[in-house]
Amino acid sequence: MGKIVTFGEIMLRLAPNGYNRFFQDDQLQATFGGGEANVAVSLANYGMHAAFVTRLPAHAIGQGAVNALRGLGVDASHIVRGGERVGIYYLEKGASQRGSVCIYDRAHSAIQQARPEEFDWDSIFEDAVWFHFTGITPALGENLVEICLQACQAAKARGVKISCDLNYRSKLWNREQAKAAMTKLCQYVDVCIANEEDAKDVFGIAAADSDIYGGKLNKAGYESVARQLARQFGFETVAITLRTSLSASDNNWAGMLYNGGTCYLSKEYHLHIVDRVGGGDSFAGGLIYALLSGKAPQDAIEFAVAASALKHSIEGDFNRVTCAEVEKLAGGDSSGRVQR
């Protein structure tokens, strides 16, 4: 099978130990993460050839990010080196009724200052079968909108499948900016991925009779959302994660897939959360793997949701699970019993 290319920003993640608040003690854990990098790690874990594309400084912190990816089997050979800083995000993990807090320090990062001519997409997409990006990347600036557009055009010219996770981030741009950019980019997308809020935030398409803050999701309403998205943009597939947030520590988690004719709903998991960051990315990675592996639609959505359920049990952005572990959970073994 060919190469899967993902494109976006990888950041330095600084987080207090456990569930401490910022500066409750004098330590911050330093790891790396970022939407498209997280997807690449998931795919590499499943034995796929996953290549992550970004722009990073040539100094030790930038090299640390490259080494972290290489250490998990991700192809980093297309990463452009340049710029002066790696973007940072500070994460305070929530618990019980206290929500998590994410603070960005990513202005003037290497990728944010990237120029379109720095990326040779014809070379990057050699032997590629899939391209993935998220709505976070074009939110970093007009130059990134243009780079994403060029990437999509090059991928489409080569017959490469394109997936996009809408991933609206209000701290990076407003709804009007998101709608303008994503309307342009989604013309090239084959597989659209979203959570229970994204379609409303980006395109104004909302599920009827749902209250995400009150813990009420009308799953039938999301079938309508998927149909509207597919009709507007011609998506082959729309996948939506369905998170019922009972508290910061406990969520119910499911997903749905619409393939242009039928809507498939996964089983629902009750999650007791260790770390929810990267949950949507692990869903995207699982879905891409399942679709490329030729899984039937119901099996594909079950694999993606199970992969993401497991991610919620793992510290850090990256989903460090194997295909066999995901298949076991998707097959119905959710006991969590000790393996001896």
C-alpha positions as CSV (number, residue, x, y, z in Angstrom):
1,M,0.0,0.0,0.0
2,G,1.2,3.5,-0.8
3,K,2.1,6.4,1.5
4,I,-0.3,8.5,3.6
5,V,0.7,12.1,3.9
6,T,-0.5,14.4,6.6
7,F,0.3,18.2,6.8
8,G,0.1,20.6,9.7
9,E,1.9,21.9,12.8
10,I,3.6,19.9,15.5
11,M,3.9,21.8,18.8
12,L,5.7,21.4,22.1
13,R,3.2,20.5,24.8
14,L,3.9,21.7,28.3
15,A,1.6,20.3,31.0
16,P,1.6,20.1,34.8
17,N,2.0,16.6,36.3
18,G,-1.2,14.6,36.5
19,Y,-4.2,16.8,37.1
20,N,-2.4,19.6,38.8
21,R,-3.2,23.2,38.0
22,F,-0.7,25.5,36.3
23,F,2.2,26.1,38.7
24,Q,0.6,24.0,41.5
25,D,4.1,22.6,41.5
26,D,7.3,23.6,39.7
27,Q,7.3,21.0,37.0
28,L,5.9,20.9,33.4
29,Q,6.0,17.7,31.3
30,A,7.4,18.4,27.8
31,T,6.0,16.3,25.0
32,F,5.0,16.9,21.3
33,G,1.7,16.8,19.6
34,G,-0.5,18.3,16.9
35,G,-3.5,17.3,14.9
36,E,-2.0,15.9,11.8
37,A,1.1,14.6,13.5
38,N,-1.1,12.6,15.9
39,V,-2.9,11.1,12.9
40,A,0.4,10.1,11.3
41,V,1.5,8.4,14.6
42,S,-1.7,6.4,14.7
43,L,-1.2,5.2,11.2
44,A,2.4,4.3,11.7
45,N,1.3,2.2,14.8
46,Y,-1.0,0.3,12.5
47,G,1.9,-0.6,10.1
48,M,1.1,2.0,7.5
49,H,3.7,4.2,5.7
50,A,2.7,7.6,7.2
51,A,4.6,10.7,6.3
52,F,4.2,14.0,8.2
53,V,4.9,17.3,6.5
54,T,5.6,20.5,8.4
55,R,8.2,23.3,8.8
56,L,10.4,23.2,11.9
57,P,13.5,25.1,13.0
58,A,16.9,23.4,12.6
59,H,17.7,23.9,16.4
60,A,17.5,21.3,19.1
61,I,13.8,21.7,19.9
62,G,12.8,21.4,16.3
63,Q,15.0,18.3,16.0
64,G,13.4,16.9,19.2
65,A,10.0,17.0,17.4
66,V,11.5,15.2,14.4
67,N,13.1,12.6,16.6
68,A,9.9,12.0,18.5
69,L,8.1,11.3,15.2
70,R,10.8,9.1,13.8
71,G,10.9,7.1,17.0
72,L,7.3,6.2,16.5
73,G,7.8,5.1,12.9
74,V,6.6,8.3,11.1
75,D,8.4,9.3,7.9
76,A,9.9,12.7,8.6
77,S,11.8,13.0,5.3
78,H,9.6,15.7,3.8
79,I,9.8,18.1,6.8
80,V,11.1,21.5,5.7
81,R,13.6,23.1,8.1
82,G,13.5,26.8,8.7
83,G,12.2,29.5,11.1
84,E,13.1,30.2,14.7
85,R,10.5,28.7,17.0
86,V,8.4,25.7,17.6
87,G,4.8,26.5,18.6
88,I,3.9,25.7,22.2
89,Y,0.7,24.9,23.9
90,Y,0.1,24.7,27.6
91,L,-2.4,22.1,28.8
92,E,-4.1,21.9,32.2
93,K,-6.1,18.7,32.3
94,G,-9.5,19.0,33.8
95,A,-11.1,16.5,36.2
96,S,-14.7,16.0,37.4
97,Q,-16.5,19.4,36.9
98,R,-13.4,21.4,36.2
99,G,-12.8,21.6,32.5
100,S,-9.4,21.3,30.8
101,V,-7.6,24.6,29.8
102,C,-5.5,25.0,26.6
103,I,-3.3,28.1,26.1
104,Y,-1.6,28.6,22.8
105,D,1.8,30.2,22.3
106,R,2.2,29.6,18.6
107,A,2.5,33.0,17.0
108,H,5.4,33.4,14.6
109,S,6.1,29.6,14.7
110,A,8.1,28.1,11.9
111,I,5.1,26.6,10.1
112,Q,3.1,29.8,10.5
113,Q,5.7,31.7,8.6
114,A,6.0,29.0,5.9
115,R,5.9,30.0,2.2
116,P,4.1,28.1,-0.5
117,E,7.2,27.6,-2.6
118,E,8.9,25.7,0.2
119,F,6.8,22.6,-0.3
120,D,7.4,20.4,-3.4
121,W,4.0,18.6,-3.4
122,D,4.7,16.6,-6.6
123,S,7.7,15.1,-4.8
124,I,5.9,14.7,-1.5
125,F,2.9,12.9,-3.1
126,E,5.1,10.4,-5.0
127,D,3.6,7.0,-4.3
128,A,1.0,8.5,-2.0
129,V,-2.6,7.2,-1.8
130,W,-4.0,9.5,0.9
131,F,-3.6,13.1,2.1
132,H,-5.0,14.4,5.4
133,F,-5.1,17.9,6.9
134,T,-7.3,19.6,9.5
135,G,-9.0,23.0,9.8
136,I,-6.4,24.0,12.3
137,T,-3.7,24.4,9.7
138,P,-5.4,27.0,7.4
139,A,-6.4,28.8,10.6
140,L,-2.8,29.7,11.1
141,G,-2.8,32.3,8.3
142,E,-3.6,33.2,4.7
143,N,-0.3,31.7,3.6
144,L,-1.4,28.4,5.2
145,V,-4.7,28.5,3.4
146,E,-2.8,28.9,0.1
147,I,-0.4,26.1,1.0
148,C,-3.3,23.7,1.9
149,L,-5.0,24.7,-1.4
150,Q,-1.9,23.9,-3.4
151,A,-1.5,20.6,-1.5
152,C,-5.1,19.6,-2.3
153,Q,-4.8,20.5,-5.9
154,A,-1.6,18.5,-6.3
155,A,-3.2,15.5,-4.5
156,K,-6.3,15.6,-6.6
157,A,-4.2,15.8,-9.8
158,R,-2.5,12.6,-8.8
159,G,-5.7,10.8,-7.8
160,V,-4.9,10.8,-4.1
161,K,-7.8,10.6,-1.7
162,I,-8.1,13.6,0.6
163,S,-9.6,13.7,4.1
164,C,-10.1,16.8,6.3
165,D,-11.1,17.0,9.9
166,L,-12.9,20.4,10.2
167,N,-11.5,21.0,13.7
168,Y,-12.7,24.5,14.3
169,R,-10.6,26.5,16.8
170,S,-12.1,29.8,18.0
171,K,-8.8,30.9,19.4
172,L,-7.2,30.8,15.9
173,W,-9.9,32.4,13.7
174,N,-13.6,33.4,13.7
175,R,-16.5,31.6,12.1
176,E,-16.6,33.8,9.0
177,Q,-12.9,33.3,8.3
178,A,-13.3,29.5,8.8
179,K,-16.3,29.3,6.5
180,A,-14.6,31.2,3.7
181,A,-11.4,29.2,3.8
182,M,-12.9,25.8,4.4
183,T,-15.6,26.3,1.7
184,K,-12.7,26.7,-0.8
185,L,-10.7,23.7,0.5
186,C,-13.6,21.3,1.0
187,Q,-14.2,21.3,-2.8
188,Y,-11.3,18.9,-3.0
189,V,-12.1,16.7,0.0
190,D,-13.4,13.1,-0.3
191,V,-13.7,12.2,3.4
192,C,-15.0,14.9,5.8
193,I,-14.5,14.3,9.6
194,A,-16.1,16.4,12.2
195,N,-17.2,16.4,15.9
196,E,-20.6,17.3,17.2
197,E,-19.8,21.1,17.0
198,D,-17.7,21.6,13.9
199,A,-20.3,21.6,11.2
200,K,-22.3,24.3,13.1
201,D,-19.2,26.4,13.8
202,V,-17.8,26.3,10.3
203,F,-20.8,26.0,8.0
204,G,-23.8,26.8,10.2
205,I,-25.2,23.2,9.9
206,A,-26.6,22.2,13.2
207,A,-28.2,19.0,14.6
208,A,-31.7,19.6,15.8
209,D,-32.6,19.0,19.4
210,S,-29.1,18.7,20.8
211,D,-27.5,20.5,23.7
212,I,-23.8,19.5,23.9
213,Y,-23.3,21.5,27.2
214,G,-26.3,19.9,28.8
215,G,-25.2,16.4,27.8
216,K,-27.9,15.8,25.2
217,L,-27.1,14.6,21.7
218,N,-29.8,13.8,19.2
219,K,-28.0,11.2,17.1
220,A,-30.6,11.3,14.4
221,G,-30.0,15.0,14.0
222,Y,-26.4,14.3,13.1
223,E,-27.5,12.0,10.2
224,S,-29.1,15.1,8.8
225,V,-25.9,17.1,9.3
226,A,-23.9,14.5,7.5
227,R,-26.4,14.4,4.6
228,Q,-26.3,18.2,4.3
229,L,-22.5,18.3,4.3
230,A,-22.3,15.6,1.6
231,R,-24.9,17.3,-0.5
232,Q,-23.2,20.7,-0.3
233,F,-19.6,19.5,-1.0
234,G,-20.0,16.2,-2.7
235,F,-18.1,14.3,0.0
236,E,-17.9,10.5,-0.5
237,T,-17.9,9.9,3.2
238,V,-18.8,12.0,6.3
239,A,-17.8,10.7,9.7
240,I,-18.8,12.5,12.9
241,T,-17.7,11.8,16.5
242,L,-20.4,12.0,19.1
243,R,-19.2,12.9,22.5
244,T,-21.7,13.2,25.4
245,S,-19.8,15.1,28.1
246,L,-21.0,14.1,31.5
247,S,-18.0,15.7,33.2
248,A,-14.4,16.4,32.4
249,S,-13.6,12.9,33.6
250,D,-16.5,10.9,32.2
251,N,-17.9,11.0,28.6
252,N,-20.0,8.7,26.5
253,W,-18.3,8.2,23.1
254,A,-19.7,7.0,19.8
255,G,-19.5,7.9,16.1
256,M,-21.4,7.7,12.9
257,L,-20.4,7.3,9.2
258,Y,-22.5,8.3,6.2
259,N,-21.4,7.0,2.8
260,G,-23.8,8.8,0.5
261,G,-26.6,6.3,1.0
262,T,-26.7,4.8,4.4
263,C,-25.8,6.0,7.9
264,Y,-23.9,3.7,10.2
265,L,-23.8,4.3,14.0
266,S,-21.2,2.7,16.2
267,K,-21.6,1.2,19.7
268,E,-21.3,3.7,22.5
269,Y,-18.4,3.5,25.1
270,H,-18.4,5.0,28.5
271,L,-15.0,6.6,29.0
272,H,-13.3,7.4,32.2
273,I,-10.7,9.8,30.8
274,V,-7.0,9.9,31.4
275,D,-6.2,12.4,28.6
276,R,-8.7,13.5,25.9
277,V,-6.3,15.6,23.8
278,G,-5.9,13.8,20.5
279,G,-9.1,11.9,20.8
280,G,-10.5,13.2,17.5
281,D,-7.1,12.7,15.8
282,S,-7.0,9.0,16.9
283,F,-10.6,8.7,15.4
284,A,-9.3,10.1,12.1
285,G,-6.3,7.8,12.1
286,G,-8.5,4.8,12.8
287,L,-11.0,5.8,10.1
288,I,-8.3,6.3,7.4
289,Y,-6.7,2.9,8.3
290,A,-10.1,1.2,8.2
291,L,-11.1,2.7,4.8
292,L,-7.8,2.0,3.2
293,S,-7.9,-1.6,4.5
294,G,-11.2,-2.1,2.8
295,K,-13.3,-2.6,5.9
296,A,-17.1,-2.5,5.4
297,P,-18.7,0.8,6.6
298,Q,-20.0,-0.6,9.9
299,D,-16.6,-2.2,10.7
300,A,-14.8,1.0,9.7
301,I,-16.8,3.2,12.1
302,E,-16.4,0.6,14.9
303,F,-12.6,0.5,14.4
304,A,-12.3,4.3,14.4
305,V,-14.4,4.8,17.6
306,A,-12.6,1.9,19.4
307,A,-9.2,3.4,18.5
308,S,-10.3,6.8,19.9
309,A,-11.8,5.2,23.0
310,L,-8.4,3.7,23.7
311,K,-6.6,7.0,23.2
312,H,-8.6,8.5,26.0
313,S,-6.7,6.1,28.4
314,I,-3.3,7.3,27.3
315,E,-1.2,10.3,28.4
316,G,-0.1,12.7,25.7
317,D,-1.3,13.6,22.2
318,F,-0.2,10.3,20.5
319,N,-2.3,7.2,20.4
320,R,0.1,4.5,21.4
321,V,-2.0,1.4,20.6
322,T,-1.7,-1.4,18.1
323,C,-4.1,-2.6,15.5
324,A,-4.7,-5.8,17.5
325,E,-5.7,-3.8,20.6
326,V,-8.2,-1.8,18.6
327,E,-9.7,-4.9,16.9
328,K,-10.1,-6.5,20.3
329,L,-12.1,-3.6,21.7
330,A,-14.1,-3.1,18.5
331,G,-14.9,-6.9,18.6
332,G,-16.6,-6.4,22.0
333,D,-13.9,-7.0,24.6
334,S,-14.1,-3.9,26.8
335,S,-13.5,-5.6,30.1
336,G,-10.0,-4.0,30.7
337,R,-8.9,-7.2,32.4
338,V,-5.2,-7.9,33.0
339,Q,-3.5,-9.6,30.0
340,R,-1.3,-12.5,31.2
